[in-house]
Amino acid sequence: MRIAGLLVGMLLLVSVDARATFFKYKDSSGAIVITDKLENVPEKYRKKCKAIFDEDLDAKDSLKKRWAASKEARDKQEREEQKRKQAENKKSGDGKRPVITVDETTGEIIRTME
């Protein structure tokens, strides 16, 4: 019974610790320091050290926000471009486009719609 309780407790600690991927503290100069290992936090700052989870960092990361916004803008632009091309294809005759080839033996220019 004790062993089962100990194992459950260890599993809970491991799952919580697995999420805590970063540690944040303020050094003596007032700079905020973030590290991925608790061993990298000096002993005198460990009591005030906070565990930060990936989700928390992603929510506050302005670079990730800007990257997501620019990706969204690119995706929107691509969708609009595809719609524009589809509209052009419909106007030009059922999605057909002109194709120009050259007959290699005669040098004659051949124009077709495909």
Accessible surface in RSA format (square Angstrom, percent):
REM  Atomic radii and reference values for relative SASA: ProtOr
REM  Chains: A
REM  Algorithm: Lee & Richards
REM  Probe-radius: 1.40
REM  Slices: 20
REM RES _ NUM      All-atoms   Total-Side   Main-Chain    Non-polar    All polar
REM                ABS   REL    ABS   REL    ABS   REL    ABS   REL    ABS   REL
RES MET A   1   207.10 107.3 158.31 104.8  48.79 116.2 134.52 114.4  72.58  96.2
RES ARG A   2   217.33  91.3 203.46 103.7  13.87  33.0  82.56 112.8 134.77  81.7
RES ILE A   3   127.03  72.3 126.35  94.1   0.68   1.6 126.96  91.4   0.07   0.2
RES ALA A   4    55.58  51.1  49.97  77.1   5.61  12.8  53.99  76.0   1.59   4.2
RES GLY A   5    45.35  55.9   0.00   N/A  45.35  55.9  35.24  96.7  10.10  22.6
RES LEU A   6   117.36  65.4 109.48  78.3   7.87  19.8 114.95  80.7   2.41   6.5
RES LEU A   7    95.78  53.3  95.55  68.4   0.23   0.6  95.55  67.1   0.23   0.6
RES VAL A   8    85.36  56.2  84.91  76.9   0.45   1.1  85.31  74.1   0.05   0.1
RES GLY A   9    28.50  35.1   0.00   N/A  28.50  35.1  27.58  75.7   0.93   2.1
RES MET A  10   101.15  52.4  99.31  65.7   1.84   4.4  86.34  73.4  14.80  19.6
RES LEU A  11   123.08  68.5 118.97  85.1   4.11  10.3 119.27  83.8   3.81  10.3
RES LEU A  12   112.89  62.9 112.43  80.4   0.46   1.2 112.89  79.3   0.00   0.0
RES LEU A  13   128.05  71.3 126.33  90.4   1.72   4.3 126.77  89.0   1.28   3.4
RES VAL A  14    93.92  61.8  90.77  82.2   3.15   7.6  93.42  81.2   0.50   1.3
RES SER A  15    59.97  50.7  50.78  67.8   9.20  21.2  47.56 101.3  12.41  17.4
RES VAL A  16    91.26  60.0  89.47  81.0   1.78   4.3  91.26  79.3   0.00   0.0
RES ASP A  17    92.61  64.9  84.37  84.0   8.25  19.5  21.51  50.6  71.11  70.9
RES ALA A  18    70.16  64.5  42.59  65.7  27.57  62.7  55.53  78.2  14.63  38.8
RES ARG A  19   127.02  53.3 118.88  60.6   8.14  19.4  57.45  78.5  69.57  42.2
RES ALA A  20    12.13  11.2   5.45   8.4   6.67  15.2   5.45   7.7   6.67  17.7
RES THR A  21    45.09  32.1  37.59  38.1   7.50  17.9  43.19  58.0   1.90   2.9
RES PHE A  22    60.60  30.3  60.60  37.5   0.00   0.0  60.60  36.7   0.00   0.0
RES PHE A  23    26.40  13.2  26.40  16.4   0.00   0.0  26.40  16.0   0.00   0.0
RES LYS A  24    67.87  33.1  66.76  41.0   1.11   2.7  21.16  19.0  46.71  49.8
RES TYR A  25    21.56  10.1  15.32   8.7   6.24  16.2   7.29   5.5  14.27  17.6
RES LYS A  26   129.74  63.3 115.05  70.6  14.69  35.0  57.86  52.1  71.88  76.6
RES ASP A  27    42.29  29.6  34.77  34.6   7.52  17.8  10.95  25.8  31.34  31.3
RES SER A  28   103.13  87.1  61.91  82.6  41.22  95.0  41.84  89.1  61.29  85.9
RES SER A  29    96.70  81.7  54.60  72.9  42.10  97.0  57.33 122.1  39.37  55.1
RES GLY A  30    41.69  51.4   0.00   N/A  41.69  51.4  25.11  68.9  16.57  37.1
RES ALA A  31    50.45  46.4  39.76  61.4  10.69  24.3  49.85  70.2   0.60   1.6
RES ILE A  32    99.32  56.5  69.75  52.0  29.57  71.3  69.75  50.2  29.57  80.2
RES VAL A  33    46.54  30.6  43.81  39.7   2.72   6.6  46.54  40.4   0.00   0.0
RES ILE A  34    85.60  48.7  55.96  41.7  29.63  71.4  55.96  40.3  29.63  80.4
RES THR A  35    18.61  13.2  12.73  12.9   5.89  14.0  14.39  19.3   4.22   6.4
RES ASP A  36    82.76  58.0  66.42  66.1  16.34  38.6  16.64  39.2  66.12  65.9
RES LYS A  37   111.68  54.5 108.58  66.6   3.10   7.4  54.37  48.9  57.31  61.0
RES LEU A  38    75.23  41.9  73.52  52.6   1.71   4.3  73.52  51.6   1.71   4.6
RES GLU A  39   129.48  74.3 109.42  82.8  20.06  47.8  62.27 120.4  67.21  54.9
RES ASN A  40    84.58  58.3  61.03  59.0  23.55  56.7  20.04  48.2  64.54  62.4
RES VAL A  41     0.69   0.5   0.00   0.0   0.69   1.7   0.11   0.1   0.58   1.6
RES PRO A  42    56.52  41.2  44.38  40.5  12.14  44.1  56.52  46.7   0.00   0.0
RES GLU A  43   131.95  75.8 119.24  90.2  12.71  30.3  64.23 124.2  67.72  55.3
RES LYS A  44   155.00  75.6 120.61  74.0  34.39  81.9  85.15  76.6  69.85  74.4
RES TYR A  45    31.18  14.6  31.05  17.7   0.13   0.3  28.02  21.1   3.16   3.9
RES ARG A  46    86.34  36.3  71.96  36.7  14.38  34.2  21.01  28.7  65.33  39.6
RES LYS A  47   201.60  98.3 164.22 100.8  37.37  89.0 115.48 103.9  86.12  91.7
RES LYS A  48   175.40  85.6 157.13  96.4  18.27  43.5 107.85  97.1  67.54  71.9
RES CYS A  49    24.68  18.7   3.39   3.8  21.29  50.0   2.17   5.5  22.51  24.3
RES LYS A  50   137.02  66.8 133.25  81.8   3.78   9.0  81.11  73.0  55.91  59.6
RES ALA A  51    51.95  47.8  26.81  41.4  25.14  57.2  26.81  37.8  25.14  66.6
RES ILE A  52    19.69  11.2  18.88  14.1   0.82   2.0  19.69  14.2   0.00   0.0
RES PHE A  53    46.34  23.2  46.34  28.7   0.00   0.0  46.34  28.1   0.00   0.0
RES ASP A  54    62.58  43.8  61.54  61.3   1.03   2.4  20.70  48.7  41.87  41.8
RES GLU A  55   102.65  58.9  94.35  71.4   8.30  19.8  67.32 130.2  35.33  28.8
RES ASP A  56    63.09  44.2  60.20  59.9   2.89   6.8  12.52  29.5  50.57  50.4
RES LEU A  57    46.03  25.6  44.76  32.0   1.27   3.2  45.00  31.6   1.03   2.8
RES ASP A  58    67.59  47.3  59.53  59.2   8.06  19.1  20.17  47.5  47.42  47.3
RES ALA A  59    66.38  61.0  46.25  71.4  20.13  45.8  58.91  83.0   7.46  19.8
RES LYS A  60   158.45  77.3 135.13  82.9  23.33  55.5  89.86  80.9  68.59  73.1
RES ASP A  61    50.15  35.1  42.62  42.4   7.54  17.8  15.95  37.5  34.20  34.1
RES SER A  62    67.05  56.7  64.31  85.8   2.73   6.3  38.00  80.9  29.04  40.7
RES LEU A  63   114.32  63.7 114.24  81.7   0.08   0.2 114.24  80.2   0.08   0.2
RES LYS A  64   104.50  51.0 101.81  62.5   2.69   6.4  62.11  55.9  42.38  45.1
RES LYS A  65   119.67  58.4 110.09  67.5   9.59  22.8  68.55  61.7  51.12  54.5
RES ARG A  66   151.83  63.7 144.99  73.9   6.85  16.3  71.52  97.7  80.31  48.7
RES TRP A  67   150.81  60.5 145.78  70.6   5.02  11.8 127.69  68.1  23.11  37.5
RES ALA A  68    53.10  48.8  47.15  72.8   5.95  13.5  48.75  68.7   4.35  11.5
RES ALA A  69    63.76  58.6  50.82  78.4  12.94  29.4  58.63  82.6   5.13  13.6
RES SER A  70    47.87  40.5  41.24  55.0   6.63  15.3  41.21  87.8   6.66   9.3
RES LYS A  71    86.73  42.3  86.73  53.2   0.00   0.0  55.26  49.7  31.46  33.5
RES GLU A  72   110.27  63.3 107.33  81.2   2.94   7.0  37.34  72.2  72.94  59.5
RES ALA A  73    59.61  54.8  50.53  78.0   9.08  20.7  55.58  78.3   4.03  10.7
RES ARG A  74   113.27  47.6 111.54  56.9   1.73   4.1  58.01  79.3  55.27  33.5
RES ASP A  75    47.05  33.0  45.68  45.5   1.37   3.2  11.73  27.6  35.32  35.2
RES LYS A  76   113.83  55.5 113.79  69.8   0.03   0.1  57.21  51.5  56.61  60.3
RES GLN A  77   123.41  69.0 121.03  88.5   2.37   5.7  34.39  73.2  89.02  67.5
RES GLU A  78   106.26  61.0 103.52  78.3   2.74   6.5  37.76  73.0  68.49  55.9
RES ARG A  79   119.11  50.0 117.48  59.9   1.63   3.9  60.53  82.7  58.59  35.5
RES GLU A  80    94.78  54.4  89.43  67.7   5.35  12.7  38.49  74.5  56.29  46.0
RES GLU A  81    67.97  39.0  65.39  49.5   2.58   6.1  31.47  60.9  36.50  29.8
RES GLN A  82   113.31  63.4 111.70  81.6   1.61   3.8  30.66  65.3  82.65  62.7
RES LYS A  83   141.18  68.9 136.08  83.5   5.10  12.1  81.45  73.3  59.74  63.6
RES ARG A  84   113.37  47.6 106.60  54.3   6.76  16.1  70.40  96.2  42.96  26.0
RES LYS A  85   109.53  53.4 109.10  66.9   0.43   1.0  54.50  49.1  55.03  58.6
RES GLN A  86   109.69  61.3 107.71  78.7   1.98   4.7  32.13  68.4  77.55  58.8
RES ALA A  87    47.63  43.8  41.97  64.8   5.66  12.9  46.31  65.2   1.32   3.5
RES GLU A  88    88.15  50.6  84.74  64.1   3.41   8.1  36.01  69.7  52.13  42.6
RES ASN A  89    64.29  44.3  64.20  62.0   0.10   0.2   5.72  13.8  58.57  56.6
RES LYS A  90   164.34  80.2 145.19  89.1  19.15  45.6  89.54  80.6  74.80  79.7
RES LYS A  91   180.37  88.0 142.93  87.7  37.44  89.1  94.87  85.4  85.50  91.1
RES SER A  92    60.25  50.9  37.16  49.6  23.09  53.2  46.83  99.7  13.43  18.8
RES GLY A  93    34.38  42.4   0.00   N/A  34.38  42.4  32.91  90.3   1.47   3.3
RES ASP A  94   135.04  94.6 104.17 103.7  30.87  73.0  32.25  75.9 102.79 102.5
RES GLY A  95    41.08  50.7   0.00   N/A  41.08  50.7  18.57  51.0  22.51  50.4
RES LYS A  96   105.70  51.6 105.22  64.6   0.47   1.1  50.15  45.1  55.55  59.2
RES ARG A  97   155.05  65.1 154.67  78.8   0.38   0.9  46.08  63.0 108.97  66.0
RES PRO A  98    95.12  69.3  78.84  71.9  16.27  59.2  78.84  65.1  16.27 101.1
RES VAL A  99    31.71  20.9  28.16  25.5   3.56   8.6  31.23  27.1   0.48   1.3
RES ILE A 100   112.53  64.0  84.13  62.7  28.40  68.4  84.13  60.6  28.40  77.1
RES THR A 101    68.50  48.7  63.63  64.5   4.87  11.6  59.33  79.7   9.17  13.9
RES VAL A 102    91.27  60.1  72.24  65.4  19.03  45.9  72.49  63.0  18.78  50.9
RES ASP A 103    47.23  33.1  40.47  40.3   6.76  16.0   9.72  22.9  37.51  37.4
RES GLU A 104   171.48  98.5 135.57 102.6  35.91  85.5  54.66 105.7 116.82  95.4
RES THR A 105   125.93  89.6  87.80  89.0  38.14  90.9  83.59 112.3  42.34  64.0
RES THR A 106    98.11  69.8  60.77  61.6  37.33  89.0  68.69  92.3  29.41  44.5
RES GLY A 107    47.62  58.7   0.00   N/A  47.62  58.7  26.11  71.7  21.51  48.2
RES GLU A 108   108.40  62.2  99.22  75.1   9.18  21.9  36.57  70.7  71.83  58.6
RES ILE A 109    93.08  53.0  76.64  57.1  16.45  39.6  76.64  55.2  16.45  44.6
RES ILE A 110    70.37  40.0  67.44  50.2   2.93   7.1  70.24  50.6   0.13   0.4
RES ARG A 111   177.28  74.4 148.87  75.9  28.41  67.6  53.98  73.8 123.29  74.7
RES THR A 112    62.39  44.4  52.42  53.1   9.97  23.8  56.36  75.7   6.04   9.1
RES MET A 113   102.41  53.0  78.92  52.2  23.49  55.9  67.04  57.0  35.37  46.9
RES GLU A 114   118.72  68.2  91.87  69.5  26.84  63.9  55.34 107.0  63.38  51.7
END  Absolute sums over single chains surface
CHAIN  1 A    10346.9       8914.3       1432.6       6236.0       4110.9
END  Absolute sums over all chains
TOTAL         10346.9       8914.3       1432.6       6236.0       4110.9
